Structures are given as structure tokens and as C-alpha cells.
């Protein structure tokens, strides 16, 4: 990102209020939703860069569950952003789990009963990584999933198994564990009539919901899309939620992203 300009995404996510003892996402669950016309992958890439290069905490670890692309894809993009994933992987700060060609085993008589055990095994690996970290650094682990819709493909279409798996991952963001969770989902992968329950549950459970969409006014040369960020803060003293809604536009460059309010570009 261009550090010389005001970073509206950081402000919307609350990353501009970090302390030395705090990890960037602070145990939050972040759901990024995009569409075919406008990809939200750049938000995922920017968050990974922020997690691995944050000067406030050098103990951050990213556990990346890749259902969409191979390691080389992310490494090439992050290098342009100034983050060497290969070097971070050697340091043990970037753990890449290649799920691109992995399918959970099929149960008896061709049923997807084995999908549940397959996702359980994946979650067991996640907890193994978590438990291998020093106790003081476990809150510095961020689980990143790209993308959520493809988990159902790996589980042979069993949305119930996907829901269980995502609930287990979300449980790790509780105060006891304090991990963070970042998920990317292609919102128009499903029609409005058949969206699975696990997507609705994750939208409800997410602390931060990021929606990336094309411009409502149509294509523009120097504006690539618009974003809405709903940040559900913790309860205030009266016991009610302080929800913060941010709306802004963006332009993707070769090695950075610019964010600005509507009307700031002509």
C-alpha cells in the first residue's frame, strides 16, 4: 500500500490503532466477499503483507489454506507488494497448506461421509500448528482461507461438514485462543436462492465484513471498484454494539492499492 497517502482500508479495519503488544487483526474474524466482475483477492494480499511485515509485532504467523491457487501465485503477487513469502515460509512465519488438488475421502458406497473426517484432519493440523507456538504467541496466529466456496468442493458438496469446519476455525478466535481468521468468498458463486447455510452463518459471525463490488455508475479508467466495510466492534458500556460502516473506492496499481472516497477522482 502507499504509506504516503491516507489508508482508508486500514482505518476501516482498525489497523491504524495498533499497539506494540497487539497483533494486526486482534483476534477478529474477517470475511471478504467479492464477485466475478470485481475480485477482492487484493484485500487478502494486502492483509497478508500487513501481517507479515507489521513492525508492531514480529511474532505474527500466517497459516494459509489454499483451495484456489498454488504457492507460486501468491508468492509472485506478494513480491510485487514487497513481501517475500518464500523467505517468510523459511522463517516459519508463513505456513502454506496446498489444498488445490486435495479432496476429503469419500465414505462408504460413494457417500461423502469421509468428507467430515477429512476436514477434521485438516482442523487437527491447524490446532497442531497453534499448539506448537509459544503460549504467548498463540494470539499472533492468523488463519487465512482462499476461498471458502471451494471447501465445499473438496468436501464433495457437503455443506454441513463445511459449516462444522468453519465453526471450529471461528471458535479459535475466542478469548481463550485469540487467533484471527480471514476468509475470502466469491459471493456470486451461488445464486441468491441457494446460498448454503455456512455462508450465511459466517456473515453473521464475522467481526468484519468486507464487500468488494464494481462501481455502481459503471466502468471508469482510474477507479476499479468500491468497497463497503462493516466493522462490528465489541459491546460498549451500555451493552450495545458499535457498528462502523465505511464506504470508499479503490484503484489497484502494480505494487500498491489506492483508496479514496467517492467523488475524489474524476
N, C-alpha and C positions, 0 to 999 in steps of 0.2 A: 504494500500500500504506500501511497505517497504521504510520508510523515510530515511534509511541509504544509499540507492542507488539513483542514478540519476533517476528522474521520467520523462521519455520521453513523457508520455501522458500529464502530467501537462504542460510541456514545449510546446507541440503542441497545447494545448487548450489555452495557455496564462495564466494559473493559477499560474505560478511561478512568476508573476509580479504584484501580488495583493498589494493594499494599504489598510490601515486601514478603509478607507471610502468606499471601493468598495466591492460589492458582487462578489462571485467567477466567475460567468459567465457574469457579466456586461451587462445584457440586450440582450444577444445573443440568437439566435435560433440554437439549435444543433440537427442534425438528425443523428442517429446511424443506420446503415444498416448492417445486418448480413445474414447468410444463414443457412440451416439445418445442414451442416457439422460443422460449427463453430459459436456458439452462441455469440452475442455481449452483452448479458444481463449483463455481468460483468462490462462493461463500465458504464451502467446505475447505477449499485450498487455502483461503486466507486464514481460516481458523487454525488449520494445522500449522501454518507458518507461525502464527502468533503463539501457539502452544509451545513450539519447539525453539523459538527464538526469544521468548519473553525474558527480559532481564530481571523481572521481579522474582522469578523462581526458576532455577536451573534444574530442578528435580522433576519437572513435568515429563510424563511418559505418555505416548500415544499408542493405543492398541487399535490397529486399523483392520476391520473386517471387510475385505474387498470382494464384493459379489459382482461388480460391474467391469472393472478394468485390472490389468496386470500391474505389477510394481513399476515397470518402466514408464507407464503412462503418467503416474503421479510424480515419479522422480523427475521426469522431463519438465513437467509444469512447475513443480516447486523450485527447481533450479533457476528457472526464469524469475521466480519471485525472491531469489536469494537464499534459498534453504536447500541444503544438500541432504536428501533423505537417506542416501546410501551411507553417508558419514554418521547420520543420526542413528541409523539402524546398527551400525558397528558399535556405537556407544551404548546401545541398549535402550535408547530413548524413543525409538520408533520401531514398533513390533508389527510386522505386516503378516496378516493371515490371508493367504490366497484362497478364496472360496469360489473363484471364477468357474472352475470345472469340477467342483465338488458337489455331489448330491447326497442328501441323507439317505441311508439304506432303506430299501423298500421292505415292508413287512411280509408276512405270510400271504400267499395267494394274491400277490401283486398289490396288496393294500399298502398304504403309506404309513403303516404303524411304526415302521422303523424310523420315520422322519423325526418322531419325538425323541427317540434315544440319540439320534444324530445331533439334534440341536442341544440336547442335554450335554453331550460330549463336548460340543463347542463351548457351551457355557462353563463346563468344568475347566476347560483350558483358560478361559477368562479369569476365573477365580484363582487358578494356579498362578497366573501372572500377578494377580493382585496380592496374593499371599507371599509371593517371592520378594515383594518390595519391602523395604524397611517400614515399620509401622508408622513412622512419622511422615512417610512419603506416599502412603496409600491414597490420600486425598488428592494427590497430584496426577492420578491416572485418569485419562480420558479415553473412553471407548467410542470409536468412530465407525459408523456403518454406511456403506455406499453399495447398493442402495437398498432400502427396506423392502421395496416391492419384489426384488429378486430373491429375498429369503424364502418367499412362498414357492418360488420355482424350485429352489433347492430342496424344499420340504415336500415336493410333489403335490403342491396345491392345498396343503393342509393349513388353513388359516388359523385354526385353533392352536396348532403347535407353534406357529409364528407368534401368536398372541402370548402364549406362555413364555416363550424365549425372551420377547421384548419386555414383558413384565419382570422377569428375573433380572435383566440388564438394568431396567429402571430402578429396581429395588437397591441396586448398588449405589444410587445417588442419595440414599438416605443419610442421615447424620452419622450413623454408625460407620459407614464405609466412606462416604463423601466423594465418591468418584463422579466424574462428569460423563454425560452421554450426548453424542452428536449424531443425528440421523438425517440422511438425505432420502427424500421420496419424490418420485415423479407423479405428481398429483393427477395428471390426466391419463395415467396408465389404466385406471379404472373409470368406467362411466359413473355418473352421479347415482345411478340406480343400484350398482352392485359393488360399491366400495366395501371392502372387508371390515369386520369389526375391529381388527387390530389397528387399522389406520385411524379410525375414529377414537379409539382408546388412547393412542399415542398423542393425537392432537389435544385431547383433554388433559393428559398427564404432563405434557411438555411445559416446562417453566418458561421457555422462549419459543415462540412460533414465528418462523421467517417464511414469508411468501414472496416468491420471485415471479413476476409476470411481465408480459410485453407492455409497451406503452398503450394506454387507453386511447390515445389520439393517433395511433398508427406508427409506422416506422419513421425514424429520424436518423440523420447522419452521425450525430455526435452524442446521442442518448440511446443506450442499448436496452433499457428496460426500467421497471420500477419495483420497489421493494416495500413491503409492509412488515414491521417487526412488532410483535406483541410480546412484551416482557412482563410476565406475571410475578411481581415482587412478593416477598413474604408478607404475612399479615401485619398490619400496623397495630398501634396500641388499642384501637377500638375493635380489633379482630376482623377487620375487613381487608380485602386485597387491594393493593395499589397497582393497578394495571397501567402500563405505559405503552401507548401506541405511537409508533414512528412511521412516517411515510416519506420516502425520498427516491430519487432516481440514481442511475449509475451509468458509468461508461467504462468498459473493460479495455485496458491497454495491454501492451506486450508483457510488461513486468509489473503492473500495478492496476488498481481499480480506483476510479474517482467516484465520489458520492456527493450529491448536491440536491437541494430542494427543487421541486417543480417550479419552472419559470426562471431558474438561474442560468439556463442555457437557452439560446435562441437558435 
